[in-house]
Amino acid sequence: MIYLTLFLGLVLRLISINQSLWLDEATTALVSQMSLVDFFTKFMPGDFHPPFYYLVISLWSQVFGNSEITLRIPSVMFGGLTVYMVYLIAKEIKILYPLTPALFLATSGLHIYYSQEARMYSMATFLVCLIIYLYIKKKWFYFSVATAILFLTDYLSLLILSGLIIFTYFNDYKNLKKLFLSLIPLIIAFLLWLPIFTSQVSKGVALKETSSVWWNVLGPVTFKNIALIPTKFITGRVEIDNKIIYGIVIIAISFLFAYIIGRAKNKLVWSCFLSSIILGIVFSFFIPTLSYFRYLFVLPAFYLLLSETKSKAFVVLVLIINIFFTSKYLFEEKNHRENWREIANRVGSEKIVFPAMSQKEALIYYGKEKQIIRKEEVEMRDKTIWLSRYVWNVFDSSDSTRRYIENLGYNWTEELNMNGVVFWKYTKL
C-alpha cells in the first residue's frame, strides 16, 4: 500500500505541472544560469535564502535544461520522498496505521502545490523529516550532515531543532550530549557562511525603514498570519469563492482538527510541531517570516498528530477534504500560479514599463528583457506601451509612474489580469 500511496502522490504532483513560472521561480531559473562568482558575490548577499538549493538547481539545469517542468522536477522528487519519510517516521513512533499520515501528505493540497514549485520549500521539508527519522534511529553522523545541509537550504526550517532539543532534555537526557555534538557541522557551516548571512539579515532588517509595505508582505505577527498557518494546512492555496461559506467551513473543520490533535500523545511530534510555530511567531516580531508557506516543514508533524486517531471516519473525512481542495487547485486554472508566460505572449514586442527596476525576473525568463524600460526611456514614437501594475504600491506608493505616462499623453486602453499579474495597456492617439 505504501508504494500505491507513493505512486498516487507522484501522479498528483505531475498534474498541471507545466504552469507559468511565477516571480520567485523565475528568480530560481535566472540564478541557475549564473556563474559561481556572480552567484556568491552579486546575488547571495542580497537574497534572503541560503545557497544549497540554488546550487542543486544550477547543476540540475545544466544537465536537464531550465524549462518550467524540468526546474520543478527536483521539488516533485523531494515531495515524493517526504511522503515516504513520513511513513517511516510513523512506523518508528508506533502510529497504529503508519500509512495514514503518508496518505494525508500524498493528497495534501498545500504540499502538492509546493512540490510543484521551483523553490527550496519541498527540499527543506524532506530534510526536516529525514532529520527527525535519523534522530529517532540515533544515526548521529548522518543526522549531523543532514542538519548542516538543512541550514544551507532554508534558515527557518532549523526551528525544528528546538523541538528535538526540548524533547531530548525532558525525555532522553542521556543522548543530549550526543545531540549537541552532532550540531558541530552545523556550527561550522554557520561560521563559514556568517559574512553573507550577516549581509542578508542587514538588508532584510533595512526593509522596515525603506519599504514598510514590503515588510508587511513578508509576514509580520498578526492574527491573520497566525490563523493562516492551520487554515492553509487544511485547504492549501485554494479558497471557496463564497467567503461566508468558506469561513464557516474552515472554522468548523479547524475545531474538529484541533480536537483530534489535542488528543494526540506523541511527545516528540508535539515538541517539533509546537516549538517550531511558537518560536517562528516570536522570531517574526523582529524579522517577518510568518507566511504560512514558510512553515511547510511543519506540515508532516501536523499530519502525524492527526494520524493518532483511531477513527476511520475521521481519516476518510481528511482524505475527502484533501482531494476536494487538491482538485480545485489542479484542475481550476484560476487557482494556478501567476501567469507571467501569458503576459509575455500578450505583450508581444511592445515596450514594458515597471514602477521600479525590480520584479521583472519572470519577463526576463520569458525573453522580454530588451523590452523593459524605465519611465524616462519612453519615446514619443512609441505608439503603445505596457505598464506593470504588479505590486506597484510597494515600490511606487504615490503612483508616479502611471501619472508620468499619462502626462505624456498616453491613454489607458486595456487591462490584463493573469492570475494576479496585472498590466495596463497605454496607447497614444
N, C-alpha and C positions, 0 to 999 in steps of 0.2 A: 504493500500500500504506500510506503514512503516513496517508492520510485514512480508510482502513478501520481502522487502528490507533486513530486518534483517536475514531472512532465507537464502536469496542469499548470504549475507556476511558470514554467518556461513558455508555454503556449500563450498564456495571458500577457506575459511580458514582451511578446513579439507582435501582438496585435497592435495596429496603429503606431508602430514604432517610427514610421517614416514621416513624422511631423516636421514642421519647420523648426530649426534651432531657434530658441529664444535668446535673449541678450547674453545671459551668463554662459550658456552653452557655446555661443559664438565666440566668446572670450576664450573658452577652452580650446576651440578649434584654431583660433589665431595663435594662441600661445604654443600649441603643439608644433607650429611651424617655425618658431623662433630658434635662433642659435642659443646654446647654453650660456654664452657670455651675456647676451641681451636678456635672457630669461632671468638670470640671477642679479644682474646689475640694474636693469631698467624696469622689469615687470614686478618681480617679487617684493622689493621694498615698498611698493605702493598698493599691493594686494593685501587681502585680509585672510589668506589661507596659506597653509604650508605647501611645500613643493612636490611631495611624493606623487600625488595623483597626477599632476600635470606631467611629470617625467614619465610615468607609466603610459599616459595617453600619447605623449610625444613619440615614444618608442613604438607603440601600437600603430599610430597613424603612418609612421614611416614604412611599416610592413603592409598595412591593410588599407591605407588611404584615410581621408578625413571627410567622407560623406556623412550625412545625418545618421544613417544606420550604423556604419562602422564605428563612429565615435561613441555610440550608445551601447554597443555590444558588451564592452567590459562591465558596464553597470548592470546589464542583464545577467551576466555570468555571476557577478558578486551577489546579485539579488537571489539567484537560484541557490548559490552556496549558503547564503544566510538561512534560507528555509531549511536546508539540511542541518546546519549547525544548531538551529532551534530544536530540531528533532533530537539531536544527540544530547543537548543540554537537558531536554525534558526527560530523556531516559535516565540520565545521571542523577537528577534530583527526584526521581521516582514519581513523576506525574503518572496517574493511573493509565491514561491513554496518551502516550507521547506524540502520537500522530496529530492530535487536536491542535496544539499551537502551530505546528508546521502547516496544517490546512488553513488556519486563520491567517498566517503570514502569506501563504501562497496566493490567497484570494484577496488580500488587503488592498484596497484602492490606493491608499497612500504609499504603501511600499511598492506597488506596481508602478505608480507614477514616477517615483524616484529611481526605480530600477530601469527606467527608460530615459533617464536624464544623464547627459554627458557632464556630470559634476561628481564631486567626491563623496556624496552622502551615502550611496549604496555601498561603496567600498568601506567607508568608516563603520557602517552598521555591521557589515560582515566581520570586520576586525574586532569590534566590541564583542560580538558573540564568540568569536574564536578565543579571545582573551578570557572570557568567562568560562568557557569549556576547558581551556588549559589550566585555569585556576582550580577548577573542580578536580581535575586529574592530577594536580600538583606537578605539572610539567614546567618547572620554573625557568629552565633555559629558553624554551620556546615562548613561554609567557613573556619573558623579558624582551625578546626580539620583537614579538608582536606589539608590545606596548610602545616600544620606540618607533615602530612603523606607524602606529596609530597617531602618535604625536605629530609625525611628519605628514599625516594625511588630513587630520581635522582636529583643531585645537579643542573645540568644545566637547568632543566625544570623550576626552580624557576625564571628564567628570565621572565616568563610570568607575574610575579607580577609587573615588571616595567611598562608594558603596562597598567595594571589596575590602578596603582598609577597615571600615566600620564593622563589617561582618566578621572579619578576622579577629579584630580586637575583642569582640564580645563572645565569639563562638568558637574560635580556632586559634587561641592566643599563641600556641606553641609554634605556629607557622608564620607569626607576624614578622619575625626577623628575616625569614626566607623571602617573604613578600617584599619587604623593603630592600633587601639586597638585589632582588630581581629588577628593581627600578633603576639600577645604576646605568644601564644602557640608555634609558630614557633621560636621565640627568645629563649624561654625556651629549646626547643628541640636542638637548635643550641648550647647553652651553655653547655648542658649536653653531647653533642657529640663532643665538641670542642677539647678535648685531642686527640681523634683518628683522627678527621678531620685534625688537625694540622700535625699529623704524615703522613697522606696520602698526603697532599699538599707538605710537605717537600720532601718526596720520589719522588713525581711527578716532582717537580722542579729540583731535582738532576739528573733526566734523561737527561737533556740538556747537562750535563757535562760527564756523564758516558756512554750514548748511544745516540749520536746525530741522528743516523739513526732512532732509535725508536721514538725519539722526533718528527721527521718529519712525521712518520707514524701516529701519534696521531692526527694531524690536525692543523698545523700552518697556519698563514694567507698567503694564496697565491690566485692568481686569479682563479686557477683551483678549489681549495677547495670552494671558494665562488660560482663559477658558478655551481658546482656540486649540490648545495642545490636545486635550482629550477629545474635543469635537472633531478635529481633523484625523485623529487616530481612528475614529469611528467611520467618518464619511469620506475620507480622502480629500481631494481638491474640489469635490463636487458639492453643489448646493441645489436644493429644490427651489424652483422659481418662486413659488408662493412662500414668502418669508414667514408668515404666521404659522403655516403648516410645518415648515422646516423647523422653526423654533420649538414648536410643541413636540414634534417627533424627537428632536435632539435632546430636549430636556428629559423626556420620558425614557429614552434609551440610556442616557447618561446616569440617571438614578438607578436603573436596573444594573448597568455595568458596575457602578460604584458599590452596589450591594454585593454583587458576586465577587468583586475584587476584595472587598472588605472581609470576606470570609477566607481568603487565601492565607496560607500559613507559612509558606516558604520564606525564611528569613533572608536568605541570600538574594533572592529575586526582589523582595521588598526593599532591601537595603540599596540595591543598584537602582531601582525604579525611583524611590523617593529622594535619595540623596542627589541624584543627577538633576531632577527637576527643581528641588529646593535650592541647591547651590546655583543652578542656572538662573533662577529668579534673583537671588542675592547678587550674583555677578552682573546681571543686567541693570542694576542700579548704577553701575559705573560705566560699563560698555554695553550698549543694547544688543542682545543676542536672543531675545525672547520671541523669535519667529518659529512657529511650530515645526517647519521642515528641518530646522537645525537640530531638533530633538528626535529625528527619525531613529537614532541609535537606541532610544528608549522603547521603541515600539515592540521589539521582541519580548522585553520584560513585561510589558502590558499584556501581551497575549499569553505569556506563561502564567501570569497570575489568573487570568480569566480561565485558563485550562484546568485549574484545580477543581473546578466544579464537577459534580457527578451527574448534573442534569443534562441528559441528551437533548432535551427540548431547547435548552439554552444554547447548546453547541449548534444545533440546526438554525436557531434564530440568528446567531452571529454570522454563520455562513450565508444566510439569506441576505442579511444587511450588507455584507461584503460584496456579494455577487451583484446586488442591486446597484450600489454606488460604483462598483468597478465597471459594470456595463454602461452606465451613464457616461463615465469618463472615456472608455474605449470606443464607444460607438456614436457618441454625440460630439460633432466637431466643435461646437461652441465651448466644450469643456477641455479642448486641447490647448496646447501652448500658444503663446503669442506667435502670430503668423507673419513673421518678417519676410519669409520667402514669397508670399503672395504680394506683400507691399512692394518688394523689389520688382516683381513681374509687372505690377500695375503702373509703377512709376516710369518704367521704360528707360529712355535715355535722357530724361529731363533732369534738371538740377534739383538738388535737395538741400534745404537749409535747416540746420539744427540750432536751437537756442544756445547751446554750448557745444564745444567740440568734444563731446563725450557721448556715451550711449549710442554709438554708431557702429559698434562691433558687428552686429548682425548684418547690416547692409554691406559692410566691408567683406564679410564672408560670402555674401551673395553677389559680389562683383561690382558694387556701386561706389567704391572708394573715390574714384575720379570725379564723380558727380556731386560729392558732398562739399559744400562751400559754406563760408561764413556769410553773415548777412551783408557785410561790407563788400563782398565779392559779387553780389547780384549786379548784373549788367542790364542796361536798358534794352538791349536787343533780345534779352531772354523773354520770350512771349509767355512761357509757362514755367512756374517753379512749384516745388512741393515744400511745405513747412511741416516739420515734425512737431507733433503735439504730445509726444511720448514723455511723460513725467516732466513736462515743461515747467510746471510750478516749482519743481525742486531747484532748477538751475536758472530760472528767469521768472521770479515771482511777480515782477512788475509787467510781464508780458511785453517787454520792449521789442523783442524780435518781430512779433506779429505787427506791432504798431509801426515799426520801421518799414516793413514790407508794404503795408497798406499806404503809408505816406509816400511811397514811391509810385503809387498809382495802380497797384495790383488789386484785383478784386477776387474775393473768395468765390469759388465755383463748385467745389465738391469736397466731401469728407469721405475718407476711407477709414474703416474701423475693422481691423483684422484681429479679432480676439484680444482686444485691449491695446493694439498698436494703432494709434490714430495719426493720420496725416491729412493735412488740408492742401487742396489744390488751389493755386492762385494763377490768374491769367491777366494779361494787360491788353486792354482793348486798343 
